[in-house]
Amino acid sequence: MESQKRNSRDGYVLRISHEDLVNQVFSLGKYYSGIQRNFIRGTPLLFAAKSEGGDSLVGYGVVDKVEFLWEMTPEEEAYAREHGWKVGLTLRAATRFRTPLLIKNSLLKDDKRKGAYLHGAKLTEDTMDALLEQAEEIQEAS
C-alpha cells in the first residue's frame, strides 16, 4: 500500500502570500513551505495567489527535490527560519500562467476551502489534470 501512495500523482495547492514571492518561485524554481505534506519527487503542485480578479491559480510545478532545514546551506536555512518555513521544494517545470485562472471560475469554485484554507489542499490526479486543462484553455484564449 505504501508503494501505491508513493506512485500517486495526487498533488497539492500551495498558496503564495506576496507578489515578490510569486516572482521568486517562478524565477528561482523554488518554493518554501511552512507546512509539511507528503512531498516527494514528482509531486505536482498548483500555486495560488491573489490577482486582480481575486484568488487565482497562477502557475504550476513538479517537485524535483525536497530539502528540510538541516539540509540547506546556513544562509538558506536562516532565510527559511526567518519566514517560518520548514521545507524547501526545488521545482522542475515551474511555469507561471500568463493569465491566472480565477478560482471562482474553476473546478474549485464549490470547494469549501477558500483563501488561506486552500493552502496545502490535496487534489486527486484527475482534479489536477482538469484544472491544468482549464488553465491551458485560458492561456490559449488570451
Residue, then its C-alpha position, 0 to 999 in steps of 0.5 A: m500500500e505504501s508503494q501505491k501512495r508513493n506512485s500517486r500523482d495526487g498533488y497539492v495547492l500551495r498558496i503564495s502570500h506576496e507578489d515578490l514571492v510569486n516572482q521568486v518561485f517562478s524565477l528561482g524554481k523554488y518554493y518554501s513551505g511552512i507546512q509539511r505534506n507528503f512531498i516527494r519527487g514528482t509531486p505536482l503542485l498548483f500555486a495560488a495567489k491573489s490577482e486582480g480578479g481575486d484568488s487565482l491559480v497562477g502557475y504550476g510545478v513538479v517537485d524535483k527535490v525536497e530539502f528540510l532545514w538541516e539540509m540547506t546551506p546556513e544562509e538558506e536555512a536562516y532565510a527559511r527560519e526567518h519566514g517560518w518555513k520548514v521545507g524547501l521544494t526545488l521545482r522542475a517545470a515551474t511555469r507561471f500562467r500568463t493569465p491566472l485562472l480565477i478560482k471562482n471560475s474553476l473546478l474549485k469554485d464549490d470547494k469549501r476551502k477558500g483563501a488561506y484554507l486552500h493552502g496545502a489542499k490535496l487534489t486527486e490526479d484527475t482534479m489536477d489534470a482538469l484544472l491544468e486543462q482549464a488553465e491551458e484553455i485560458q492561456e490559449a484564449s488570451 
